[in-house]
Amino acid sequence: MLKTALALFALSAAAFAQSAPATYKSAAELMEVLKANIPKATDQASAPVVTADTWHASVVYRNKPGVAMAHATGPAKGTEVHYIIDGSTTVITGGSLLRPAGGPSDIQGGVTHHLAKGDVLVIPAGTPHWYKEIQGSVTYLEVRFDVEKDKK
């Protein structure tokens, strides 16, 4: 399962040049980092695979819903590819992002996707999306393209 996700990542990343010929992290190494980060996380934990100038990849773990969002600007902007490694979830994409003052964010008029192990979701830059329901937990490979380099 993780090997398949890493292979998908390798195919996706092949189109982007990087100074190193390849990046390798074992499933054991990624899961160790992920397990260490879970207790510190509020809604999701991650284990970075690689970060380059205009793209990055991480393995992400969620055990509760996130907030509705749309990455149109900033360091998290860009198209996202989510490959479900384990677990299942309900994700809403598209529609209108609602952020009421003092209330939780929501998406109105989006498309509901029920994702499980092996499924892939591609979210174009700026598209509202929301991990609305998590059935137990979900782990996925997230690859983001066209991200802005952190300008610290």
Residue, then its C-alpha position, 0 to 999 in steps of 0.5 A: m500500500l505505501k509502496t504503491a503510493l510512493a510509486l505514484f509519487a515517483l511517477s508524478a514527481a518525474a516531471f519536475a527536475q531536482s538536484a538529487p536524482a531521487t528521494y527515497k524514504s522507507a515505509a518504516e521511516l515514514m510511519e515512525v515519523l508519522k507516529a511521532n507527530i500524531p500526538k502533537a497534531t490537532d487535526q492531522a499529522s504528517a511525515p514529509v517525503v520531500t520538499a522542493d522549490t515548487w512542489h512537495a510530498s508528505v504522508v498525512y494521517r487524519n483521525k478527525p475532520g478538517v476545516a473547509m479550505a481552498h489553497a489559492t495563495g501562500p505556501a500551501k497553494g497549488t494542485e494537490v494529489h491525494y492517494i489513499i493509503d489506508g482507511s476511508t473518508t468523505v471529502i467535499t470538493g468544489g462549490s462555494l467556501l463559506r467562512p461565517a464569522g465565529g463559526p466553522s467553515d463549510i462548503q455549499g454546493g460541492v461534490t461529495h467523494h467517498l474515498a477508500k484505500g487505493d483511491v486518488l483525488v486530484i484537487p486543482a489549485g484554489t478549489p474548495h475542499w474539506y475532509k468532512e468525515i473520517q471513518g476511524s482514520v485515513t492515511y494518504l500520500e499528498v503531493r502538492f505542485d506549484v507551491e510557493k517557496d517559503k520566503k522566511 
